[in-house]
Amino acid sequence: MPVQPRHPAPADALPPAGAPVPADAPGPPTDGAPVDHAVGLAHFNSLPFAAAEAAFLECCGSLRWAHRMAAHRPYPDLGALLAASDEAGYDLAPSDIAEALAAEPAPCLHHDAPRAAHLALRAAHAAYESRFGHTFVICLDAYGPSQHVDQVLAAIRVRMEHEVDEERAVTAEELRRLARSRIVELVTADLGR
């Protein structure tokens, strides 16, 4: 399910492949151990404004949100970056949320997934979009890939019962959660220079 990552970070936002990595730089997480994001965050803080804004747009498709996030650099630590993301997310106007939702990818499954799963997911998304007028978004950080389809289908079933205003609030919260997750991935991906 591509409801988590949207696209790889822009080429100019990441160091060139094969660039030297300091010997003491932490690598990307491989065993579930905590990661010190300081190296990736320091590099991210040093990006030109346009590259940082483009990278933030990959985390949340609102230009206003991305501009604000890029303008408020440097961030002293990951916690401050995530807090700023939340604050900027809470300040989004309905038009900003609509812009972010329009940038979200269309749902899909791995091509090897059963045909029935493809059909069920397509039908559920179509019903959701018909009712609410936008793409369904959900942050699946708490679930393994094998659970994504079931979680999406269950969440769509529950959220179809929401009133429009209630679903708008849930959608905005899911966008904030997705942005946080993508920011962590962005800073962590920078560690793999």
Secondary structure by P-SEA (a helix, b strand, c coil): ccccccccccccccccccccccccccccccccccccaaaaaaaaaaccaaaaaaaaaaacccaaaaaaaaaacccccaaaaaaaaaaaaaaccaaaaaaaaaacccccccccccaaaaaaaaaaaaaaaaaccbbbbbbcccccccaaaaaaaaaaaaaccccaaaaaaaaaaaaaaaaaaaaaaaaaaaaac
